[in-house]
């Protein structure tokens, strides 16, 4: 018997709709829903342990998003025909959902919690990542898991000046905005996306439009929750508290921390000073007290530290390193640091440093995308690495982290639209973060810009980036430019903005408080613009424009297009012609067939080698025109004529018959021409008898007068 189903519909207002269903699948999970739009169907489940590990003082939340190849009627690629580790696109979707959900669980809820989302059916006109946040929240809505506030996420695009919610991939390609917005009914919690140099006002307008659509989706979740029967939120054992210990810690530490914070100091000096205060506080307790409640002492010290540092900013306008709220840390830059890479740069801002390299290649090096919801390739991509030594730590190396994938994606989106559409290269940027104390992703954007220009990539415009922060007590607030790592941890917002001198190219925002006002967001965007323009000035002082050409040791790429019927001749039997040509010229040759044309990429460092390939292509594709004259060279002598080669197309041969050498009768070919002779011939097309190409030397010579017959 099919169980009772509960379904709610969301009307998008343009003929499209989304449905949320519960009661059919995965009923042993604490909450489960199926979200459907078109033929795309997503299953989301939420499960949380009934008890927490007492030693855990955080929320062990796992958000997992997977796309099943069967959903698109496809087999997984590779040798093993089974889905394995998540792709970058799946990881990015996990991060989008996690960043909105995590702040909405109670601070003292520490039970192991899993939200699992999977694509079960894929419709090519529907992008599933835009539905993942809605599905996750709806699964929590029909569960008894403690969760403060329902949320949803939508993608917003602007096509021909009109905002669109959850566009298709085809429509998104026409848009100048691609933003994912996550929000509750009351406030925006997360923004991430890329734009084509839009203004700050346009960005706020897009966020507001998306928020209105999110409110409709949350109302649908509330209706589903009511129809299903809202479960009573489970009880759980929260963190232990002790007001007396808190008062004792605060009384001993607050003023000392306040004094350290208002002086302004470097990271290691400040950390050492705070550690001394903590040791003084711990000395106020006996060994027995610390054994029993040492975790509370540490917890309350952190709470006091946070309060004191925030109050210094709100009351004095002074930050941990002594800067004012709008100040940018000192910046120094350098290009061409690495002598043998194709392009490189160092960007250092305060205690954050990124080393970026650029590598140029052919379309063969494009990054292949093969997932159930997307297939294609990227000719520009960026990889971001964050080794533990960048923060002075020694940690296990466990492969590329979700954070590294996310930060690299943000920097890639910031730069990608500034790569010229006609750039022939595949471009890979690698950013190595060497020091970190505040927004290494924005340092990556800045270093990436300079490395691209150092490599000779003709960027449309240079791009810079800045990370903004916020501290507020509900009434007073301070927007912080170029935040430190500590200001990120202790603050209420992390807002990264990248752009050119003319507009925003990408953003990423995480809000840690409820009810962020739009006027504060607008101030943050305006302050961010001033900051990134200041940083952009430092970049262009170092390298004002892209180098006119790639470096001497960098590969040059030449592109040629030939008729499709010549592709086989250039490749040769079993690839023999192209392989021998690459070996002889020291080049890399890539041939792609596009619209029945052969698009040839020639990559090499030796101009002579590239010219030799071009000559070979010209030879293979040479097509003489009827009636035109061409220079030829004799390469072989025969009894009945001479084999000649077009000098403009070496290797392209044709027979010059003895009858076409001269107007006079020719007994011996050598009477007229010899090996190596160069002269002009006229192309006469195909001989109707032999069906072979025919050329004539005599056709270009004056015809002798006819002799009159004697009577």
Secondary structure, DSSP 8 states (H G I E B T S, - for coil): -----EEEEEE-SSS-EEEEEESSS-TTSSEEEEEEETTEEEEEEEEE-SS--TT--S--EEEEEEE-GGGGT---SSSS-S--S--HHHHHHHHHHHHHHGGGS-TT--S-EEEEEEEEE--TTS-THHHHHHHHHHHHHTS-S--S--EEEEEEEEETTEEEES--HHHHTT-SEEEEEEEESS-EEEEEEEEEEE-HHHHHHHHHHHHHHHHHHHHHHHHHHHHH--------------HHHHHHHHHHHHHHHHHHHHH---HHHHHHHHHHHHHHHHTTS-HHHHHHHHHHHHHHHHHHHHHHHHHHHHHH---TTS--TT----EEEEES-STTSSEEEEEEETTEEEEEEEEEE-GGGSEEEEETTEEEEESEEEEEEE-GGGGT------SS-HHHHHHHHHHHHHHHTTS-TT--SEEEEEEEEEE-SS-HHHHHHHHHHHHHHHTT---SS--EEEEEEEEE-SS-EEEEES--HHHHHHSSEEEEEEEETTEEEEEEEEE-SS---HHHHHHHHHHHHHHHHHHHHHHHHH--S--SS--TTS-EEEEEEEEGGGHHHHH-GGGHHHHHHHHHHT-EEEEEEETTEEEEEEEES-HHHHHHHHHHHHHHH----TT-EEEEEEEEEETTEEEEEETTSTT-EEEEEGGGT-SS--S-GGGT--TT-EEEEEEEEE-TTT-SEEEESGGGS----------
